[in-house]
Amino acid sequence: MKGDDLSEEDLELKARLEDCVERAQSRDPRLRIGAIDTLRKEIRAATSSMTSAPKQLKFLRAHYGTLKTCFERMQDSEQQKKHMADILSVLALTMSGEGERESLKYCMMGSLVDVCSWGHEYVRNLAFEIGKEWKFNGSSTPIESKINVVLEIVKFHMKHNAETEALDLLLEVGYLEMLSDEKKEEYLTMLLHLVDSTNYKRACLYLTSCSKYLSTPDHEATLGTAYDMYMKFRDLASALRIALLVDDHKYCGQNVKIKMVFEETKDFSLKQQFAFMIARYGLSVEIDDEMVADENEKNALQEVVCNTKLGEGYHILARDIGVMEPKSPEDIYKVHLIGGRGAKSSSLDSARPNLAAIFVNAFVNAGYCQDKLMTALPDSLLFKNNELWKASAVASLGMIHLWDPDLGFAELDKYLHSNDTNVVAGTLLGIGIASYGVKKEYDHAHALISEYSTGATSITRIGGILGLGIAYAGSRKDELKSHFSITLSNSQTPFEELVFSSISLGLVFVGSCNEEIAESIISVLKNHSKELTEPIIHLLPVALGLLYLGKQEMVDATAAKVSETLEEPLKKYCGLTLTSLAYAGTGNVLKVQELLRSCSNKLVKGGSDQGPAVLGIALIAMAEGLGAEMAVRSLEHLLQYGDCSIRRAVPLALGMLCVSNPKAVVVDTLSRLSHDADGAVSMAAIISLGLIGAGTNNARIAGLLRKLSSQQYGGYLYCVRIAQGLLHLGKGLLTLDPCHSDRLLLSPVALAGLVTVLHACLAMQPIIVEKYPYMLYILALAMQPRMLLTVDEDLKPLHVPVRVGQAVDVVGQAGSPRTITGFQTYNTPVVLAAGEQAELATEKYIPLTPVLEGFVILRKNPEHHED
């Protein structure tokens, strides 16, 4: 500021400050002390509520060097020197050179009393310099010496609704990472004292969101902190969501955090809600006496965890919407709208159209326990068709009776005694499908399938193997490990059975990191590495990868062993598959870049390693919104510049990224690719149209598929029919999306089912169209009702108004912003589309879970009074 522009008041202030600077250099101690105290008061008053650069700081800029020299020469008491350091620390806010971090330097030399009283801007600058200090010096910085300053800044930010800035500082200095060392309890206690009931939800939401972008140790520490905060404030349902996300249970062990959540409350209704959340995630949990003391309550909770209520709730939704009436394939094809060929495509005269009709019928009527095709099919006609048709047709009864094993067993029992091995194979597979996700007290599936598949023909054993894999997916049942290990270790076992046994083991022990099973599968790969002409050999790496699904670095030892054991081209294919599955849903950018580099490399001679690399990009990015959008753009580039093996995998990758979420841009791309000159690209695009529209009844995709059905023949028409069946999955009430609970959780079993089928689709013609069409039934693992069903504390349906709208990202926003927009009000039960959330539109009830999806138990609000 020029002197001419200053008012009298400003000139007086400037003169007073300059006088203080002069006196601060005086030899008289009393003058120095008075000058320093005056400067402290003037600067503190100016910076406490800063909206622009205070005049005091402007006037003192010219004297910053003088005051620094004065500080270095000071021989006064320690207290006065600290006061001078406080002044310099604040002045460094505007005067410090880039990278010098003088504000922090003088702060640490100062009094360290009430640091935050110097104002918001000073505190923000101090936090920035602390972060820079840590980044510059790394872990060698003695952060413990600054821990009190850090915590004071965090406390200040928390108090002023700046939770994001507070947590950013803690993340930058590695505070949360220190929670894993010997001082964990001390640090955690200090941190938990900084949050209160008004801001812990915002803090936990921010920590959970940040965890997606952190490496494994930081990721686990951050989620652990969020879990501890929820537990402190007894937000147990939210704590359970974090416990499921961490999924820290080891092989043959229980998730410790889940047990702690159950033990924290005596509220039985709340525990029932926990059980519904665990069942939706697909985790096999045994309710023990520590979690629930009462035997009757324990049995009731175990029933809920075992999904025995799922089929009943699904039927309640279907009856309320009015879609219980079974549909036939003709109702889906709507041939009359295109007026062309295909009017008899679902008649029982031709094998392939008939097989397509069977799958369409199974997908559309999945879980309804009634249909118009199979229940009206005469046995004489069933035995007239070819082998694959018979097995798939009988297995479809299992899909129709999904989540109702009792009725499914009764319907399939008559086929168990057939003399036709294909019919028996389909029956065993059907029993497995009907039993998936539902565990009864009497375990029929294991006993029946084991009894009828032992010593039978190869096709019957394959039906039994796949049936067991589907029925017990995610259960980690030890009996099945012994059962399949015998098959894998027998040198006389046919190659097909080895592959399907490996796949079933991968499904049952998904995410278990079981080294014994991994050794067995690697041994099979090594012994049959020459059988590259068999397309299903590429399912063996998938089976191996399923054991490490989402486990990140835990796959490294197995990947190294594979690299040492196998030879090219199988080694490369297996390595990429393991990487993509181990990092599935993590959003790890480095791994995505690694896979993109792999796509740019030329094919290994005789190999097809780019297919799993392309699928891997989608797998890693699928659970995180921004990463998924960027992956779609990357796939567009691969489509333009990649070779044929890449182009054939891109449609399937797009299907994985947007499963049950028909985004207009992706629909346009797949529609274009469905007319591609390369038949494999065309078929993959058609199937992917079904995947992205699965369970949505999307009118645009339905029109595209109808148009394609009038133009395509043979295998292409078969793929169109499958896509039509997927589009109308469960008459529009089911989804294949493995993400749930506001997209926080990723069901490993559902993802395993999707991954297995998509890798099989990389060899669409030989596997899905010709030899193993029944592999499509593995999609049953990913099927879930996309519903919101509210029940009372006795688990009886309760009809209440809810607002349903598009979810809004409220991470980092102050206050309590609305979580949905563009909402409409309905009465429950309701169907939730992709990207939609619901909230209660009444204060009469209180939900026992923060996210309204699936089964939600409502409790009467004691503070609500009717007008």
N, C-alpha and C positions, 0 to 999 in steps of 0.2 A: 504494500500500500504506500502510495506517495503521501508525503506529509500534507500537501495541499488538499488532499481528498478527505482528510480526517476531521471529524467533528471535535469540539472542545473536550467532550467526554472521552473520546478515543485518545486524543493527545495526552490527556491527563493519565489515562490507563497506561499508555506507552511509556510515559515519563516515570510512572511509579514502578513499572516492571524493570526498566533500565536501571533505576536507582537500586532496586533489589539485587540486580546482577552485579552492580558495582560493590554494594555492601557485602555480597556473598564472597567477594575476593579480598575483603578487608582483613587486616591482621587481628582486629579486635574480635574475639570469639563471640561476644554478646551481639555485635552487629551481624555477624555471619549467621548465627542461630535465628535471629529475628528475620533476616532476609529470606532464609530457606523456608521458614514457617509461612511467611507471607506468600512466597511463590507457590507453595503447596496448596494453600487455601484458594488462591486465585485460579490456579489450573484445575483443581478439583471442582470448583463451582462452575467453571466454564465447560468441562467435559462430561459432567454427570448426565446431562440431557442434550446430547449433541445432534443438531440438525444440519449444521454446516460447520466448516472449519472455524473454531473459536478464534477471536481476535488475540487472546493471550498467546496461543500457539504461533500465530502469524508474527506477532511482535517479538517473540523470543527466538524465532528461526535464526536471526542474524547472530544470536549470542549462544547458539548450541555448542559451537567449538570452544568458546570461552568457558562455559559451564563444565564441559568435559575435562578441560585442563585443570580447572579449579577442583574438580572431584578427585583427580589423580594426585593432587598436591595436598589434599586435606589431611590434617593431623588431629582433627577433632575427635570427639567421642564416636564410638561405633554407631550410636543411634543417629547422630546428625549426618554421618556419611550415608547411612541407609536412606534417610529422608532425601538427600541429594540424588541418590541413585533412583529413587521413585520418580523424581522430577525428570531426570534424563530419560527414564524409560518411557514416560508419556511424550516427551518432546521427540523421541526417536520415531514416534508414530508418523511424523511428517518429514523428519530430517534424515533418518537412517538410510544409508546407501543400499542398493539392491544386493541381497544375499548376505548382508552383514548381521542381520537378526539382533540389532542392538537393543531393541525394545525388550526382548527376552533376556538378553545379557544383563542389562541394568536392573530388570525386575528381580532376577535371582540374587542380585547383590543388594537389593533393597530390603525394606522392612517385612515384605510378604504378609502384611496385615491388611485385610479388606481390599484385596487387589481389584475386585470388580467395582469398587466405588468410583473408579476413574471413568466409568461410562462404557456404553455398548461398543463403540468403535474401537476403544483401546482393548477391550476384552476380545473382540473378533480378531484384531491384529495380533494379539498375544497368542491366541489359539493357532492362527496361521503360522506364526514363527515356530511354535512348539512342533507343529506337524512337519515343517521344513527341517527343523533340527533333527528330528527322528529319521526322516527320510535321507538326509545328507550323511549322518553318522551311522545309520543302521542300528542293529541291535546292540552295538557297543555303547550307545548313549546311556548313561545311568539314569533311566527314566524315573527310578525310585526317588531321586533327589528333587524331581519336579512334580511328583505325584500329587502333592497337596495343592499346588497351583492348578494342575489339570482338574482335580476334583472340584476346586472352588469355581473354576470356569464352567465346568459341567453343571454344577449346582445353580449357578447364575442363569445359564441358558435354560435349564429345566424350569426354573421359576418364572422365566419370561416367555414361555411357550415356544422355545426354540429347541425342541427335542432333537431335531435333525442335526443341528450344528453341534450339540453336545455329544451325540453319538458318533458323528463324523470324527470329532477330536479323539474320542476313545478308540475308534477303529484305527485312526492314523498312527497313534502312539503304541498300538499293540496291547492296549490295556486288557481287552477281552481275551487275547491270546494268553496273557499272564494268568488267567483264571484256571489254567490247567497245571500250574506249577505248585510248589509247596505252600505258597501264600494264598491259595485259592480262596479259602474261607474268609480271610481278612479283606482281600480285594472285593470279593462278592458282596460282603456285608456293607462295605463302604458304598458300592454302586447301588445296591438295593435301597439304601437310605436316601438316595437322590431322587427316586421316583415316588409318586404318590398316587392315590386313587383317581386323580383327575387327568394324569398324563401317561400312566403306564401302558394304556392301550395303543396310544400313538407311538410310544417308544418301541413297544414290541412289534408293531406293524412295520416300522421302519427297519428294525433289526432283521426281521424275517425277509423283507424285500432285499436288503443288502446282502444277506447270506448267499443269494443266488450268484453273486459276482465275486465271491471270495474263494480262495483255495481251501483244501480240505480241513487243515487244522483251524483256520480262522472261521470257516463255515460252521464247524461243529461247536466252537466256542461261542459264536454269535447266537446260534440257535439254543445252546444250553443256557445262555443268559436270558433270552426271551422266555424259555421254559421256567426258569427260576422266578422271573418277575410274575408270570401268570400264577405260579403256585403261591407266591407270597400274598397276592391279592385274591386268592381262591377263585380265580377264573379257570376252573378245572377243565371245562370243555375245550377252551383254547389251548391249555397246556397239553391236552391229549392230542390235539392236531399237530403240535410241535413234536411230541413224542413219536407219532406215526411218521412224521417227516424225517426225523433223525433215524428211526428204525435201527436202534443200536443193539438189538438182540443178536446173540451169536448162535451158531449152529447148536441145536439141542438145548437152547436156552430161551428165557423169556425176556421181553423188552422190560428193562428195569424201570424206565420212566413210566410206562403204562401201569405197572403194578403200583407205583407210588401214587399215581392219580387216583386209582381205585381205593387205595388205603387211606387217602386223605379225607374221604367223606363217608358218612353213614346213610346218605340219602339214596334210597333204592331206585327212585325214579331217575335220578341223575345217572346212576350206574347203568340203567337200561339205555339211556341216551348214549352213554359211552359205548355200550355194546353194539348199538346200531351203527355208530361211526366206525368201529373196528370191522364190523361185517362188511360195510361198504368198501373199505380199503382192501379187504381180501386177506387180512392177516389171520393166520391160524393161532388163536390164543386159547389156552386152557385156563378157565376160571378156577382158582384154587381157594383154600380156606383163608389165606391171608388177605385176598382181595374181597371176599364175601364170607362172613362167618356162618350165616344161616343156610342150611342145606337146600331148602325150597327156593330161596332167592338165588342161590348158586346155580341150581338147575334151570331156573327161569332165564338167568343171564346167559348161560351156555347155549340155550335154545336160540336166543337172539343173535349171539355171536356166530352161531352155525347157520344163520340165514333162513331159519324155518319160517319166518314171517314174510319173506320177500315175495313169494308167489301170491300169497293172500293179499298183500298190499298192492301188487301189480294188478290183480283182478279188480280190486276196489276202484283203482284209477280208471281201468278200462270200462267198467260198468258205469261209472259216473260220466265219462265222456261219451259212452254209447257205441263202443267199437268191439264188443264181445262177439258179435256175429262173425263167424269164420269167413275168410275170403279165399277165392280160388285163384289160380294163376291167371285165368282169363280176365278176372277183375283188375288185375295189375297190368296186364299187357294192353288192354283197351284197343284191341285190333280194329274195332269199328271206327276209331278216330283216324286211322291212317288208311283204311280201305285197301290195303295191299296184301302181300303175301303174309303168311304166318298165322292165318286164322285157325289152323289146326296144330299150332306149335306145341300145345300142351296135351294133345291126344296121346293115347298109349300105344301108338303104332310104331313110332320111330325111336330108337334108343337115345340119341343125343338130345333132341328137343324134349323128350320125356324126362331125361335126367335133369335138364335145366329146370323143368317144371317142378320136379321134386324139391330142388334147392329153393326155388322161389316160394313154394308152398311152405317149406320149413322156416324160412326167414320171416315171411309175412305173419305166420301164425305162431311164431316162437313164444312159448310160455302160456298160450291160451288153452292148452289141453283139448282143443277141438279144431277140426279142419274139414274141408270138403273133398280133398283128394285122397289122402291115405286111408282114412277111416271107411271110405266107400270103395276102396280098391280090392277087387276079388283076389284071393290067394292064387288062383289059377293064372291070372294075368301077371302077378308078381313073379312067378317062377318061369314065365315065358321069356323074360328079357335077359340081357347079358349080365355078366358077373358084377361089373362095377355098378350097374344100375340097381341090382338087387341089394347090395351092401349099403349103398347110399340111401335107397328108398326106406329100408327098415330103420337105419340110423336116424332118418329124419323124424321118426316118431319120438326119439329122445329129445330133439330140438323143440318139437311141438309141446312136449311135457317138461320143458325146462323149469327147474326149481320145484318140481313136484315128483320126487323119485317114487313115491308110493303108487301113484296113478300110472307113472311111466313104466314101472316094473310090471304092473298088472296088464298093461297094453302090450308090452314086448314079450311077456313070458311065453306066449304060444309059439313064438318064433325060435325060442331057444332049443326046441326039440326037433327042429327041421333037419332033414337029411342033406339039405343044400348048405355047403360050408360058407358060401357068400352071405346067405341069409343069417346064419349064426354069427358071422363076423360083424354084420351090420347091427345085429341085436346087442352084441357086447359093446359096440361103440355107442349105440343109442342109450344103453344103461348108464354108461359113463357120462354122456352129455346131460341126461336127465338128473344125474346126481351132482353135477358140478355146483359148487358153492353152498350146497345144503348138506349138512352132516346130521344124520339121525343117530339115535341111541343104538339102534341095531344097524350095523354096517353091512348092508346086503351087497353093495357094489363090488367090494374087494373079494368077498367069498365067491360070489357068482361068476365074476369074470375070470378069476384064477382057476376055478373048477372047470369051466367050459373051454378055456384056452390052452390048458395043459395037455400036451400030446396031440393037439389037433393039427390041421393042415396050416400051411403058412399064412394064408389069407385070414383064417380065423384067429391065429395068434396075433397078427397085426391089428385086427379089430379089437382084441382084448388089450393089447399093449397101449394103443391110442386111447381106448376107453378109460383105462386106469390113469393115464397121464392127464386126461381132461377132468375126470372125477375128483382127483386129489391134487390138482394144481395148487401150488403154494403151501401144501400141508406139511411137507418135509417128513413124511411118514417113513419110519425106519424099515418097516416090513417091505415097503416097495423098493427101497434101496437094495435089500437082500434079493428080492425077486428079480429085479432087472440086472443086478450085477452078475447073477448066474448066467443070464442070457448073453451079456457082453463078454464074459470070460470063456464061453464055450466056442471053441474053434470051428465047430460044425454049424453054428448059427448062420442062416442065410443073411446076405448083406442087407436086404430090406428090413429084416427084423432088428438088426443091429442099429440101423439108422433110427427107426421108430422107437426103439427102446431108449436110445440116447436122447431123442426129443422129449419123450415122456419123463425121463429122469430130470432133464432141464426144466420142464414145466413144474414138476413136483417140488424140486429143490431150488426154485428160482431165487436168485439173490442170496443163496446160502454160503457161497464160496467154499463148497465142500471139495477138499483136495482129493479125497479118495475117488469120488465120482469123476472129477476132472482127469485123474490119471487113467481111469478106465476108458474115457472117451478119446483121450490122446492116443492110447494104445490102439484103439479101433482105427483111428485116422492113420496111424503109422502103418498098420498091417494092410490097409486097403487103399493106400495112397496112389496105387497104380490104376484104380478103377475110375479114372476121370471121365470115362464115357457115360457113367451113370449120373444123371443130373442130381439125384438126391444125395450124392456125396457131399454137396455143399450145405446140406442141412446139419451135418455133424459139427462144423464150426459154430453154427447157430446154437445147437444144444449145449456146447461148451460155454458159449458166451452168456447163455441164460443163467448159468450158475453165478455169474458175476454182474448180473443186470443192475446198473446204477451204483456199483460199488467202487468205481473210479480206480485209485492206485492199487487196490487189493488184487487187481488182475495182473499186475506186472510180473510176478514170479511165474505164473502160468504162461503168460505171453512169451517170456524168455525161454521157457521149456519147449513151447511149440516151435519157436524159432530154431532151437537146437535140434529138435527131433525130426521135423518135416522138411521136405524139399520143395522147391518151386515146381509148379505155380501154387500148390496148395498152401504153402507157408505164408505167402503174401495174402492170399484170400482169408486165411484163418486169422492172421494178425489184424487185418482191417476190421473183420467181423467182431473180434474180441474187443478192440478199442471202441467201436461204435456202440456195442451193447453195454460195456462197462461204464461209459459216460452218458448213457441215454438219459435224457431229461435234465441234465446238469447245466446245459447252456455254455459249456466250456469252450471259449472262443479259440484257444490254442489248438484244441483237438479238431475243431471245425476247419481251421486253417491247414492242419496236417492232412486231413482228408481231402481238402481242395487241392493241395499239392499232389496228392496221390492221383487225383483225377487228371492232372495235367501231365503225368508221366505216361510213357507208352506202355501198352499192355505187355506183361511178361509173356514170353513165348508160350502159347498153349493155354494161357490163363484168361480169367474173366474177373479180375480183382476189382474193377471199377464199380461194379454193381453194388457190393456192400459198402463201398466208400460213399457213393451217392446216397444210399439209404441211411448211412451213418450220419450224414450232415443233417438230415431231417430228424433223426432220432435224438440227436444231442440238442437240437434247437427247439424241439416241439413244445416244451413245457413253459417257455418264457416268451411272452408276446413280442417284444422287440426283436429278439433273436430269430423268432419264426418268420417275421416279415423280411428280415435281412436274408434268411435262408431261401425264401421264395425268389428273391432277386438273384441270388447266386445260382440257383437252379435254372433260372431263365438264361443266364450266361452259359451255363454248361450245355443247355439245350442248343444254343447257337453254335458253340465252338467244339463240343465234345464229339467223340466218335460214336459208333452204333451201340456199343455196350453201355455207354453213359446215357445216351438218349433213351434206351429201353428202360433204364432204372429211374429216370427223372419223373415220369408220371406217377410211379409208385411212391417216390419220395414226397411228391406234392400231396398224394392221398394220405400219407402218414402225418404230414404237417397240419392238414386241415380236416382230419377225420371227424365226421359228423358236424362239420362246420362249412357249409357251402359258400365260400367267399366268391364274389362275382369275378374277380380277376383270375382266380384259379380255375373256376368253371370255364371261363373263356379259353384259357390255355389248354385245358384237357379236351374241350370240345374240338379245338383245332387239331390236337394230336390224335384224336380218334379217327381222323381221316388220313393219317400219315401213310406214306408209301411203304414204310417198314411195318410188316404185320405185327411183329412183337411190340412195337411202340403203340400201335393202334389198340391191341388187346389190353395192354397195361393201362392205357388212358381210359378205356371203357370201364375196366374194373375200378379204377381210381375215381371215376365219376360216381360209382356206387358207394365207394368208401367215404368221400367227402359229403355225400348226401345221406349217409346211412341213418335211417330212422327219422328223417326230416320231412319226407313226402314233398320235397322241393319241386314246385311245379315246372320250373325252368329245366331242371335236370330230367324230370319225367318226360317232358316234350322232346328233349334231345335224344334220349334213349329210345323213345317210340319211333322217332325219325330214323335212327340208326337201325332199328329192328326191321324196317322195311327195305333197307339197303344191303344188309350184311347176310352172310351165309356161313354154314359150318361152324368152326370154332369161334368166329367173330360173333355170330348170333348167340352162341352159348354164353359168351362173356357178357353180351348185352342183357340177356335174361338174368344172369347172376347179379349184375348191377341193378337191374330193376327190383329184384328181390331185396337187395341190401337197402335200396332207397326207401322201400316201404317196410323196413325192419320193424316187426312188432306193431304194424299198422300205424307207425309214426310215434310210438311211445318208448322206443328203446334207443340207446346211443352206444357207439363203440369208443367214445372218447375216454381214455384212461385217466384224464385229469378230472378232479372233482374238489369239493370243499373250497369253492371260490378259486379253483385252479392252483391251490397250494399243494395238494397231494396228488401223487401219480401212482395209481395202483399197479404194482409190479406184475401181478398175474394177468391183468387186462393187457398190459403192454407186451408181456411175453406172448400172449395169443396173437396179437397184431403182428409182432415182429416175425413170428414163425410163418404165418401165412404170407406176409409180404416177401420174405426171402424165398418161399416156395414159388411165388409169382414171378421171380426173376427168371425162372424156367417155366413160363406159363403153359406153353404147348405140351411138353412132355409130362409135367407134373399135374397141373390143375385141370387141363382140358382132357388129357388122355388117360394117364395111368393112376393118379391118386386124387381124384376130385374130392373125396371125402375129407381131405385136409382142410377144406373150407369150414368144416364144422368146428375147427379149433377157434374160430371167431367167437364161439359161444363164451369163451373166457372173458371177452371184452364187453359182452352185452350187459347193460344195466338199464333199468327204467329211469328215464330223465324226468323224474317226478318230484313234487313236494307234497307229501302226505302228512297232515297234522293229526296227532292222536292225543288222547288224554292220558292220565297217569295209569289207567288200566289198559292202555294200548287199544282203546276203541276209537274209531274214526271220529274226528271232530271237524266240523265245517266252520271255518272262520275266514273273514276277508283278509286278503293279502295283496300288496302292491307288487307287481312284476314289471321290471324294466331293465334297460341295459346297464350293466355294471359300470361304475365310475371308479377310476383309480384315485383313492384319497390318501395315498402314502405321502407323508410330509406336509399335509395341509393342517393348519391350526384349527382348533375347535372341534365341532362334531358335524362335518359336512355330510350331505346326503350321499349315500352309496349307490343310488340308482337314479336314472334319468329317463324321461319319456315313458313313465310307468302307466299301467292300467290296473284297475282293481278287480280281482276275481275272488270267488270262494274256493277254498281247497276241497279236493285235491286239484293241483294244476300241473301242466306240463311246462318244463323250463327249456327254452331253446339255448343254443350255444351263445355264451356271453351274457346271459340273463341272470339276474339275481332277484330274490324276493325279500320282502320285509313285512312284518305284521301290520295290518291297517286297523288294529284295535288295541286298546290298552287293557282289555279284560283279561288277557292271558300273557304269560311270560314264557318265551321259548327257552329250553334248557340247553340250546346250542347256539353259538353266534352266527352260524351260517345255515340258512334255511334251504336245505336240500335233502332229498330222500325222506326218511322217517324223522319227524320232529315232534318231540313230546312237549306239550304245552301244560303249564301249571297256572291255575287261577291266580290273578294278581290280588293279593290281600288288600292293597291300597286303592283298588278300583271300586267305585260306587256308581251304580246305574243312576242316570238322571231321573 
